Amino acid sequence: RQWLAKPLVRRQDIEERLEAVSELAYDPLRREEIRLELKGISDLERIATRIAMGTATPKDLLALKDSLAKIPVLRACCDSANTPILRRMAENMDPCEEVYQLIERAIDPEAPAQFQEGRVIRDGYDPQLDELRKVARQGKDWMVQLEAKERELTGIKSLKVGFHQVFGYYIEVTKANLSLVPHDRYHRKQTLANAERYVTEELKERERLILEAEEKLAVLEHQRFDEVKETVAQQTHR
């Protein structure tokens, strides 16, 4: 677009550009290799603007990483060309290895498009994050084990352990099995049309640990993501 809007006026520049076009026109292998690499490059100007403004998403950073991964091959394609303009292009290509490596280490390749939708920072990047994730995962595994244990202790085969966004973790027993509820351990939490929900001291303590870990995890992950964006933002000129 810039070339069309601002055409060359110096004969030497025009001849140089035409020589490059000619070389690519008569070298289909090089041309196809360049074309293949260019297909994998996103709109870097748009991404750089979003990063500089602090509005970049995980998807933007992953697109930047995938684009930078194409630069070495693209550079080699142009560097081995005969025409000066293609070789100068190769010299001016900056693969930004540090930026690529940071995103590769920090951002999960399966990260969602928006931060708030789920996990973004990759396992292994931050030991504290890894530990909090471990606590949260173990807590959920513990809930499955608790359900099996309580079914065996009470004899209520339909008993289930669940989580409600407002009421938290609970043990649910259908009305048909209320006579089997051990009221010395179970404390009523919520009444439903066909069931009662209970908590135990053990369940309340585990819920506190899980929710604490998940809350700290959300805050810390956001901090790490912001740090990555800030570091990358310092290199947008490249």
C-alpha positions as CSV (number, residue, x, y, z in Angstrom):
1,R,0.0,0.0,0.0
2,Q,2.8,2.4,0.9
3,W,4.6,1.6,-2.4
4,L,1.5,2.3,-4.4
5,A,0.7,5.5,-2.5
6,K,4.3,6.7,-2.7
7,P,5.8,5.4,-5.9
8,L,9.6,5.6,-6.5
9,V,10.9,8.4,-8.6
10,R,14.7,7.7,-8.7
11,R,15.6,5.5,-11.7
12,Q,18.2,3.6,-9.7
13,D,15.7,2.6,-6.9
14,I,13.2,1.5,-9.6
15,E,15.7,-0.6,-11.3
16,E,16.8,-2.2,-8.0
17,R,13.2,-3.1,-7.2
18,L,12.6,-4.5,-10.6
19,E,15.7,-6.7,-10.4
20,A,14.4,-8.1,-7.1
21,V,11.0,-8.8,-8.7
22,S,12.7,-10.4,-11.7
23,E,14.8,-12.7,-9.4
24,L,11.7,-13.9,-7.6
25,A,9.8,-14.3,-10.8
26,Y,12.4,-16.6,-12.2
27,D,13.2,-18.5,-9.0
28,P,9.9,-20.3,-8.1
29,L,11.4,-22.3,-5.3
30,R,12.7,-19.2,-3.4
31,R,9.5,-17.4,-4.2
32,E,7.3,-20.2,-2.8
33,E,9.5,-20.5,0.3
34,I,9.2,-16.8,1.0
35,R,5.4,-16.9,0.3
36,L,5.0,-19.8,2.7
37,E,6.8,-18.0,5.5
38,L,4.9,-14.7,4.9
39,K,1.6,-16.6,5.3
40,G,2.5,-17.3,8.9
41,I,3.2,-13.7,9.9
42,S,0.4,-11.7,11.5
43,D,-0.2,-8.0,11.4
44,L,2.8,-7.0,13.5
45,E,2.0,-3.2,13.4
46,R,-1.4,-3.9,14.9
47,I,0.0,-6.2,17.5
48,A,2.8,-3.8,18.4
49,T,0.3,-1.0,18.9
50,R,-1.8,-3.2,21.2
51,I,1.2,-4.2,23.2
52,A,2.4,-0.6,23.5
53,M,-1.1,0.5,24.7
54,G,-1.2,-2.3,27.2
55,T,-4.3,-4.0,25.7
56,A,-2.6,-7.0,24.2
57,T,-4.3,-10.4,24.8
58,P,-2.7,-13.8,25.2
59,K,-3.7,-14.5,21.5
60,D,-1.8,-11.3,20.4
61,L,1.4,-12.5,22.2
62,L,1.1,-16.0,20.7
63,A,0.6,-14.5,17.2
64,L,3.7,-12.4,17.8
65,K,5.7,-15.4,18.8
66,D,4.5,-17.5,15.8
67,S,5.4,-14.5,13.5
68,L,8.9,-14.1,15.0
69,A,9.5,-17.8,14.5
70,K,9.2,-17.3,10.7
71,I,11.9,-14.6,10.6
72,P,15.1,-16.7,10.5
73,V,13.9,-18.8,7.5
74,L,12.6,-15.7,5.7
75,R,15.9,-13.9,6.4
76,A,17.9,-16.8,5.0
77,C,15.7,-16.8,1.8
78,C,16.5,-13.1,1.2
79,D,20.1,-13.2,2.4
80,S,21.1,-15.7,-0.2
81,A,19.5,-13.7,-3.1
82,N,21.6,-12.1,-5.8
83,T,19.9,-8.7,-5.8
84,P,21.0,-6.0,-3.3
85,I,17.5,-5.0,-2.2
86,L,16.6,-8.5,-1.0
87,R,19.9,-8.8,0.9
88,R,19.3,-5.4,2.5
89,M,15.9,-6.6,3.6
90,A,17.6,-9.6,5.2
91,E,20.0,-7.4,7.1
92,N,17.1,-5.4,8.4
93,M,15.0,-8.3,9.7
94,D,15.2,-8.6,13.4
95,P,14.1,-12.0,14.8
96,C,13.9,-10.6,18.4
97,E,15.1,-13.8,19.9
98,E,14.7,-12.6,23.5
99,V,11.0,-11.6,22.9
100,Y,10.4,-15.0,21.2
101,Q,12.0,-16.9,24.1
102,L,10.1,-15.0,26.7
103,I,6.7,-15.6,25.2
104,E,7.7,-19.3,24.5
105,R,8.6,-19.8,28.2
106,A,5.7,-17.7,29.7
107,I,2.6,-18.0,27.6
108,D,0.7,-21.3,27.4
109,P,0.3,-22.3,23.8
110,E,-3.3,-23.3,24.6
111,A,-4.1,-20.0,26.3
112,P,-7.6,-18.6,25.6
113,A,-8.1,-15.5,23.5
114,Q,-8.9,-13.3,26.5
115,F,-7.1,-13.4,29.9
116,Q,-10.2,-13.7,32.0
117,E,-11.3,-16.8,30.2
118,G,-8.8,-19.2,31.8
119,R,-5.2,-20.1,32.4
120,V,-2.5,-18.1,30.5
121,I,0.9,-18.5,32.1
122,R,2.7,-21.7,31.2
123,D,3.5,-24.4,33.8
124,G,7.2,-24.2,34.8
125,Y,7.5,-20.4,34.3
126,D,6.9,-19.4,37.9
127,P,7.4,-21.8,40.8
128,Q,4.9,-20.0,43.0
129,L,2.2,-20.3,40.4
130,D,3.0,-24.0,39.9
131,E,2.6,-24.5,43.7
132,L,-0.8,-22.7,43.9
133,R,-2.0,-24.7,40.9
134,K,-1.0,-27.9,42.6
135,V,-2.9,-27.0,45.7
136,A,-6.0,-26.2,43.7
137,R,-5.8,-29.4,41.7
138,Q,-5.2,-31.5,44.8
139,G,-8.1,-29.9,46.4
140,K,-10.4,-30.9,43.6
141,D,-9.0,-34.5,43.7
142,W,-9.7,-34.5,47.4
143,M,-13.3,-33.7,46.8
144,V,-13.7,-36.7,44.6
145,Q,-12.1,-38.9,47.3
146,L,-14.3,-37.3,49.9
147,E,-17.5,-38.2,47.9
148,A,-16.4,-41.9,47.7
149,K,-15.5,-41.9,51.4
150,E,-18.8,-40.3,52.6
151,R,-20.9,-42.7,50.4
152,E,-19.2,-45.6,52.1
153,L,-19.5,-44.2,55.6
154,T,-23.2,-43.2,55.3
155,G,-24.4,-45.9,52.9
156,I,-26.0,-43.2,50.7
157,K,-25.0,-44.3,47.2
158,S,-26.5,-41.1,45.6
159,L,-24.6,-38.7,47.9
160,K,-22.5,-36.2,46.0
161,V,-20.0,-33.5,46.7
162,G,-20.4,-30.3,44.6
163,F,-19.7,-26.6,44.3
164,H,-22.0,-23.6,44.1
165,Q,-20.7,-20.2,43.0
166,V,-22.6,-18.5,45.9
167,F,-22.8,-21.2,48.6
168,G,-19.4,-22.9,48.0
169,Y,-18.7,-26.6,48.5
170,Y,-21.5,-28.9,49.8
171,I,-22.5,-32.5,50.4
172,E,-25.9,-33.2,48.8
173,V,-28.3,-35.8,50.0
174,T,-31.7,-36.6,48.4
175,K,-34.8,-36.4,50.6
176,A,-35.3,-40.1,50.3
177,N,-32.0,-40.7,52.2
178,L,-32.3,-38.0,54.9
179,S,-32.7,-40.7,57.6
180,L,-29.1,-41.9,56.9
181,V,-27.6,-38.4,57.4
182,P,-25.1,-38.4,60.4
183,H,-26.3,-35.1,62.0
184,D,-23.4,-35.2,64.5
185,R,-21.0,-34.4,61.5
186,Y,-23.3,-32.9,58.9
187,H,-24.5,-29.3,59.3
188,R,-27.4,-28.2,57.1
189,K,-26.4,-25.5,54.5
190,Q,-29.2,-25.3,52.0
191,T,-32.6,-26.8,51.3
192,L,-33.7,-27.7,47.8
193,A,-37.0,-29.1,46.5
194,N,-35.7,-32.7,46.4
195,A,-32.6,-32.6,48.5
196,E,-30.7,-31.1,51.4
197,R,-27.1,-29.8,51.2
198,Y,-24.7,-30.1,54.1
199,V,-21.2,-29.2,55.2
200,T,-18.7,-30.7,57.6
201,E,-15.9,-29.1,59.4
202,E,-13.4,-31.0,57.2
203,L,-15.1,-29.8,54.1
204,K,-15.2,-26.1,55.3
205,E,-11.5,-26.2,56.0
206,R,-10.6,-27.7,52.6
207,E,-12.9,-25.2,50.9
208,R,-11.0,-22.4,52.6
209,L,-7.6,-23.7,51.4
210,I,-8.8,-24.3,47.8
211,L,-10.5,-20.9,47.5
212,E,-7.5,-19.1,49.0
213,A,-5.2,-20.9,46.5
214,E,-7.5,-20.0,43.6
215,E,-7.7,-16.4,44.6
216,K,-4.0,-16.0,45.0
217,L,-3.5,-17.9,41.7
218,A,-5.7,-15.5,39.8
219,V,-3.9,-12.4,41.2
220,L,-0.4,-13.8,40.7
221,E,-1.1,-15.0,37.2
222,H,-2.4,-11.6,36.2
223,Q,0.7,-10.0,37.6
224,R,3.0,-12.3,35.6
225,F,1.0,-11.7,32.4
226,D,1.3,-7.9,32.9
227,E,5.1,-8.3,33.5
228,V,5.5,-10.2,30.3
229,K,3.5,-7.6,28.4
230,E,5.5,-4.8,29.9
231,T,8.8,-6.5,28.9
232,V,7.7,-7.1,25.4
233,A,6.4,-3.5,25.2
234,Q,9.9,-2.2,25.7
235,Q,10.9,-3.9,22.4
236,T,8.0,-2.7,20.2
237,H,10.4,-0.5,18.2
238,R,12.2,-3.6,17.0
